[in-house]
Amino acid sequence: MKPVYIMVGGFLGAGKTSTISRLARHYMSQGKKVGIVTNDQTTDLVDTQSLRSQGFDVGEVAGSCFCCNFNALTSTVEGIGEGELPDIILAEPVGSCTDLVATVIRPLTEVYGVPLDIAPYGVILKPSHGLRILRGEATSGFSPKANYIFRKQIEEADFVVINRVDELSATDVSELQSLIEKEYPGRPVLRCSAKSGEGFGALVETLALRGQFGKRVMEVDYDIYAEGEAELGWLNSQVVVESKQEFELDQLLMDLIRRLHSRLLSASAEAAHLKVIGLCDTSYAVANVVSNQTGPELSLASGTKTAAANVVVNARVAIDPADLEVMVREELESATKAIGATQNVVSLQSFRPGRPVPTHRIQ
């Protein structure tokens, strides 16, 4: 049988990694070999660290998106298979990317040369920004150019997943579904929670369908697309935190992310996604912010005390990356000092994404 290629799209902070993790566990429970490919504009990706910590076989395409480095995507897929492709390939593209049907899915079927069974392309909708963007509110948190990317992601999807339904009111879920169906007719809409598993069975069933999928090639204004991406400041950093006395890993991460969230609010800088992972010898923890409105969350608790941890910070924020770097450096220092620890910044990159230039674009 041909390996199944499942790509899960969606805006920054939509819940792609949590969904892929749940899908991976499901397929592995069926005895299938699963490989995961993550993607980011640079190295030190929280999602890669988190998935590997869960025991998954993960390859990473770093430095550019799947569409702009198609050959790295295919070679990474082959690398995680150790000479034999996995039964299931789960791919998570960069959350600010769109036009993936023309630049990834169609090239996989028409250029790659290795037979793959391409699953329907699903896009996870992020409720915290989705409601405001689809309502057309001026206070969505992002500019119209960044909102353009969000809308284009839905336009090319075979189906849309409303995530975090366990955290939404029934009224909000119904409104989201109505807005999607009105603006994007013909898109099946699933209701799901990657965290609790609610609606997960319907997602698995949809991914098993075959037919006229992965064919929604669309017109994309690459000038607007590039400018929308470039409005976000990106930062990836890896820091070693050490102390003479043990500290609560969860407490450190939550203190750090609360400090950063407070700084963003003060600067009126909207968070597309802010994610922190702390890893030590015995455990790991994850904290994040998916929008200024929803605030900080300890998405994965470790319950661990440690005297040393590797902390990785990923930030995607509507702010100048130089200002974002200052915030992160200052709050890292404050949070570590608060527990009597020292911190050593191993790596830090802050930048604006460059203009997307796809390797292939098949219309």
C-alpha positions in Angstrom: 0.0 0.0 0.0 1.1 3.6 -0.7 2.1 5.7 2.2 -0.6 8.1 3.3 0.3 11.8 3.3 -1.8 13.9 5.7 -1.1 17.7 5.8 -2.8 19.7 8.5 -2.9 23.4 7.9 -4.2 26.4 9.8 -3.1 29.8 11.2 -0.5 30.3 13.9 -1.8 28.9 17.2 -4.7 27.0 15.7 -3.8 23.8 17.4 -2.1 21.9 14.5 0.6 20.3 16.7 -1.9 19.0 19.3 -4.0 17.6 16.5 -1.1 15.9 14.8 0.0 14.4 18.1 -3.4 12.9 18.6 -3.5 11.6 15.1 -0.1 10.1 15.5 -1.1 8.2 18.6 -4.3 7.0 16.9 -2.5 5.6 13.8 0.3 4.1 16.0 -2.3 2.3 18.1 -3.4 0.6 14.8 0.1 -0.8 14.3 1.1 1.7 11.6 4.5 3.3 11.3 4.1 7.1 11.6 6.5 9.9 10.6 5.9 13.6 11.4 7.4 16.5 9.5 7.4 19.9 11.2 8.2 23.2 9.5 9.5 26.6 10.5 11.3 29.7 9.1 14.2 29.0 11.4 15.6 26.4 13.9 14.7 25.8 17.6 11.1 24.9 17.0 9.0 24.2 20.1 6.7 21.9 18.1 9.6 19.6 17.1 10.9 19.4 20.7 7.4 18.7 22.0 6.6 16.0 19.5 10.0 14.3 20.0 9.5 14.4 23.7 6.3 12.4 23.2 8.3 9.7 21.5 7.4 10.4 17.9 9.7 10.0 14.9 10.0 13.7 13.8 11.9 15.3 10.9 12.1 19.1 10.6 12.3 21.4 7.6 13.8 24.6 9.0 14.8 27.8 7.3 11.9 28.0 4.9 8.4 26.8 4.4 7.5 23.5 2.6 6.4 25.3 -0.5 9.7 27.3 -0.8 11.9 24.2 -0.1 9.9 21.3 -1.6 13.0 19.2 -2.0 13.8 19.5 1.7 10.2 18.3 2.5 10.6 15.2 0.3 14.1 14.4 1.6 13.0 14.8 5.2 10.1 12.4 4.6 12.5 9.9 3.2 14.9 10.4 6.1 12.4 9.7 8.9 11.5 6.5 7.1 15.1 5.2 7.3 15.1 4.0 3.8 11.4 2.9 3.9 8.6 5.5 3.9 6.3 5.5 6.9 2.8 4.1 6.5 1.4 7.6 7.6 3.2 10.9 7.0 1.8 13.7 9.1 3.0 17.2 7.9 2.6 20.5 9.7 3.3 23.5 7.5 4.2 27.0 8.8 1.1 28.7 10.2 1.5 31.8 8.1 1.6 29.9 4.8 -1.2 29.5 2.2 -1.4 28.3 -1.4 -0.3 24.9 -0.3 -2.5 22.9 -2.7 -0.7 24.4 -5.7 2.8 24.4 -4.1 2.9 21.2 -2.0 0.0 18.9 -2.7 0.0 19.0 -6.5 3.8 18.8 -6.8 3.7 15.7 -4.5 1.3 14.0 -7.0 2.8 15.4 -10.3 6.5 16.1 -9.6 7.8 14.0 -6.7 7.7 10.7 -8.5 7.1 8.5 -5.4 3.5 7.2 -5.2 1.6 8.7 -2.2 -2.0 8.4 -1.1 -2.9 12.0 -0.5 -5.5 12.6 2.2 -8.1 15.4 2.0 -6.5 18.7 3.0 -7.9 20.0 6.3 -7.4 23.4 7.8 -7.8 24.0 11.5 -9.7 27.2 12.3 -8.4 29.3 15.3 -11.5 30.5 17.1 -9.8 33.4 19.0 -9.0 35.3 15.8 -11.3 33.5 13.5 -14.5 35.0 14.8 -13.2 38.5 14.6 -11.7 38.1 11.2 -14.7 36.3 9.6 -17.0 38.9 11.2 -15.0 41.6 9.5 -14.1 43.3 12.7 -11.5 46.1 12.6 -10.2 44.8 15.9 -9.1 41.4 14.8 -5.6 42.1 16.1 -4.0 41.9 12.7 -3.9 44.0 9.5 -6.1 43.2 6.5 -3.0 41.8 4.8 -2.4 39.2 7.6 -6.2 38.5 7.6 -5.9 37.8 3.9 -3.6 34.8 4.6 -6.1 33.5 7.2 -8.9 33.7 4.7 -6.9 32.1 1.9 -6.1 29.2 4.1 -9.8 28.4 4.4 -10.5 29.0 0.7 -8.1 26.2 -0.4 -9.2 23.6 2.3 -11.1 20.5 1.5 -12.7 20.7 4.9 -12.4 23.0 8.0 -12.0 22.0 11.6 -13.3 24.4 14.3 -10.9 23.6 17.1 -11.2 24.2 20.9 -15.0 23.6 20.9 -14.7 22.5 24.5 -13.7 26.1 25.4 -16.3 27.8 23.3 -20.0 28.6 23.9 -22.5 26.8 21.7 -23.5 30.2 20.2 -19.9 31.0 19.2 -19.4 27.5 17.6 -22.7 27.9 15.6 -21.7 31.4 14.5 -18.3 30.2 13.3 -19.8 27.4 11.3 -22.4 29.7 9.8 -19.7 32.3 8.8 -17.6 29.6 7.2 -20.5 28.0 5.3 -21.7 31.4 4.1 -18.3 32.7 2.9 -16.9 29.3 1.7 -19.8 27.2 0.5 -19.1 23.5 0.0 -16.6 23.2 2.8 -17.5 20.5 5.3 -17.1 21.9 8.8 -16.0 19.6 11.7 -16.2 20.5 15.4 -13.3 19.2 17.4 -11.1 19.6 20.4 -7.5 18.5 19.9 -7.0 18.6 23.7 -10.0 16.6 24.9 -10.5 14.4 21.7 -14.1 15.6 21.2 -15.1 15.2 17.5 -11.8 13.3 16.8 -13.6 10.3 15.3 -15.2 12.5 12.6 -11.7 13.9 11.8 -10.2 10.5 11.3 -13.2 9.4 9.1 -12.8 12.5 6.9 -9.1 12.0 6.4 -9.9 8.4 5.2 -12.1 9.7 2.4 -10.9 9.7 -1.2 -12.1 11.4 -4.3 -11.8 14.9 -5.7 -9.7 16.4 -2.9 -6.6 18.6 -2.9 -7.7 20.4 -6.0 -8.8 23.8 -4.8 -6.1 25.8 -6.7 -6.8 29.5 -6.2 -5.5 32.9 -7.3 -3.2 34.4 -4.7 -1.8 37.9 -4.7 1.8 37.2 -3.6 2.4 40.9 -2.9 -0.3 40.9 -0.2 0.7 37.5 1.0 4.3 38.5 1.5 3.5 41.8 3.2 1.0 40.0 5.5 3.7 37.6 6.6 6.3 40.3 7.0 4.1 42.2 9.4 4.7 39.5 12.0 7.9 39.5 14.0 9.3 36.0 14.5 11.6 34.9 17.3 13.1 31.5 18.2 15.4 31.2 21.2 17.0 28.4 23.2 18.1 29.1 26.7 19.7 27.0 29.4 18.4 27.8 32.9 20.4 26.6 35.9 20.0 27.0 39.7 21.7 25.8 42.8 18.3 24.8 44.2 15.5 23.0 42.4 12.7 25.1 41.0 9.2 24.3 39.7 9.5 23.9 35.9 5.8 24.7 35.3 6.0 27.8 37.5 9.0 29.1 35.6 7.2 28.7 32.2 4.0 30.3 33.4 5.8 33.2 35.0 7.8 33.8 31.8 4.8 33.6 29.5 2.7 35.9 31.8 5.5 38.5 31.8 5.7 38.3 28.0 1.9 38.5 27.6 1.8 41.6 29.9 4.5 43.3 27.7 2.6 42.5 24.6 -0.6 44.0 26.0 1.3 47.2 27.1 2.7 47.5 23.6 -0.6 46.7 21.8 1.2 44.0 20.0 -1.1 41.1 19.0 0.2 37.6 19.6 -0.4 35.2 16.7 1.3 32.5 18.8 3.7 32.6 21.8 4.9 29.1 22.9 7.5 28.0 25.5 8.7 24.5 26.2 10.9 23.5 29.2 12.8 20.3 29.1 14.7 18.5 31.8 16.1 15.0 32.3 12.8 13.6 33.7 10.0 15.6 32.0 8.9 18.6 30.0 6.2 21.2 30.1 4.6 23.6 27.6 2.9 27.0 28.0 1.5 29.2 25.4 -0.6 32.2 24.3 -2.6 32.0 21.1 -4.0 35.5 21.3 -3.9 38.5 23.6 -7.5 38.0 24.3 -7.3 34.5 25.6 -4.1 34.9 27.6 -1.5 32.5 29.0 -2.2 28.8 29.4 -0.2 25.9 30.8 -1.1 23.5 28.0 1.1 20.6 29.3 2.1 20.4 33.0 5.1 18.5 34.1 4.7 18.6 37.9 8.5 18.5 38.0 11.2 20.1 40.1 14.6 20.5 38.6 17.8 22.4 39.0 18.4 22.8 35.2 16.2 23.0 32.2 16.5 23.7 28.5 13.9 26.4 27.6 12.8 27.1 24.0 10.8 30.2 23.2 8.9 30.7 19.9 7.1 34.0 19.3 5.0 35.1 16.4 3.8 38.6 17.2 2.6 41.7 15.2 5.6 43.8 16.3 9.0 44.8 15.0 11.3 41.7 15.6 14.0 44.0 17.2 11.4 45.1 19.9 10.3 41.5 20.3 13.9 40.4 21.0 14.3 43.1 23.7 11.1 41.9 25.4 12.1 38.3 25.4 15.6 38.9 26.6 14.5 41.1 29.4 11.7 38.9 30.6 13.9 35.7 30.4 16.3 37.5 32.7 13.5 38.6 35.1 11.8 35.2 35.2 15.1 33.3 36.0 16.2 35.9 38.6 12.9 35.4 40.3 13.7 31.8 41.1 17.4 32.5 41.9 18.6 30.9 38.6 21.0 31.9 35.9 20.3 31.8 32.2 22.5 31.3 29.2 21.1 32.2 25.8 22.4 29.4 23.5 20.7 30.7 20.4 18.3 33.5 19.4 17.0 34.5 16.0 14.5 37.4 15.4 13.4 38.4 12.0 10.5 39.1 9.5 9.8 36.3 7.0 11.0 36.9 3.5 8.8 36.8 0.4 7.6 33.3 -0.4 9.1 31.9 -3.6 7.6 28.4 -4.2 9.8 25.7 -5.7 6.8 24.6 -7.8 3.4 26.1 -8.3 1.0 23.9 -10.3 -2.3 25.4 -11.3 
